[in-house]
């Protein structure tokens, strides 16, 4: 079976699944990526449920309130148009992970990676295995992901401080389609968590949730 034929099959599976969940009343389902390497893939456990609640209330989505968990080498990733990945430490993708993730992203899927802190050096190395000929490119503040639902005229907002660096949003593209977003030095997921977890002011949490809603809306519409 050729690589392109496998991509076509995966794209058809994703399309059929999307039609089926639309018929049941869910616009989409989203999932957390359970990666290997020892990093805390399970970090920020309240973040995605809170983001889903915010999106369903504010941008007219109908996302299943309980995000699923999926491993990168599983065929089940093709059921989810949006995967979220976070953590602090090491990331490792096996050969099966690499092939499956590459097929998933090239056939219409999307991966958002939010560096909780300390993930970046491991992640960059592993992403080069997935896409040896692609680079992480910083998104300009004029990119539509910063205005799809709520306007962020200065680009990615800063939610939590770590090393005094500015927040950056990096992407990987296939032709003109953004297939992967890496948010760095912002900690969006911390801002999505329950208020008592980090005791962030309302304004900070609202900025994080609005930016998360922008990502969801952009992905669902592109």
PyMOL commands that set and color helices and strands:
alter all, ss='L'
color gray80, all
select helices_A, chain A and resi 3-24+47-58+75-79+95-106+120-130+144-146+188-192+195-198+202-221
alter helices_A, ss='H'
color red, helices_A
select strands_A, chain A and resi 30-33+68-70+82-87+111-115+137-138+168-174+177-184
alter strands_A, ss='S'
color yellow, strands_A
deselect
rebuild
show_as cartoon
